[in-house]
Amino acid sequence: MIFPAKAGLVVVSLLLTVGATADEHRRFDIDTYLALQSISGVTVSPDGAFVAYTVSSNDLEKDSGHSAVWMQPAGGGEPVRMTSPESSAWSPQWSPDNRYLAVMSARADKGTQVWLLDRRGGDAQQLTDIRQGVRSFEWSPDSNRLLLLVKDPSPADLDEEERPNPRPYVVDRVQFKRDYVGYLDNRRTHVHVIELADRTTRQVTFGPYDDSQATWSPNGRHIVFVSNRTESPD
């Protein structure tokens, strides 16, 4: 597929070449499948110097997948792994001021949080600390804030200690179950904003509605999002 080049647009082509070698007639087996890796979330730094991306792979021994964020010079060169092999990381985003690379990671049993990698060096720093975790994020145009999509906490999220028995499901809505999600309750996904300077977080949307696809206006004064706010959204 060929994409037309436009001003300010950097097109990164990732090509997988299968050479004609002695193994060209080898059967495509489970080992070959498990060795495959996929690339997603390709993003170019504001100065155009680097490309960050997520590499996902399979772990047969752990019966699970794993992902890591890598960075590579846009002009070519050796890629550098930016995140720890001990935990998965994904969704890299450069701050508009070119200072940070933010990623999502579920390291250290803290749920899925946003972590910051400073371009000047040093270890990754945890930015968010939301008990139920973060679903997605986006930098503000001035690099001073991030908008977050966060699902309401469950009663279990608010428990100070683990209960001896799991809580029962309480469902009182028309759409009671969803594929790959399970039973649905009244917890909803809302927009939050975190300040980079002091790490304070505030919720900016409320109500019995799910909010999604949130993004900043170019001047950073407004947030646009999608929400079904009819009487019967289900």
Secondary structure, 3 states (H helix, E strand, C coil): CCCCCCCCCCCCCCCCCCCCCCCCCCCCCHHHHHHCCEEEEEEECCCCCEEEEEEEEEECCCCEEEEEEEEEECCCCCCEECCCCCCCEEEEEECCCCCEEEEEECHHHCCCEEEEEECCCCCCEECCCCCCCCCEEEECCCCCEEEEEEECCCHHHHCCCCCCCCCCCCCCCCCCEECCCEECCCCCEEEEEEECCCCCEEECCCCCCCEEEEEECCCCCCEEEEECCCCCCC
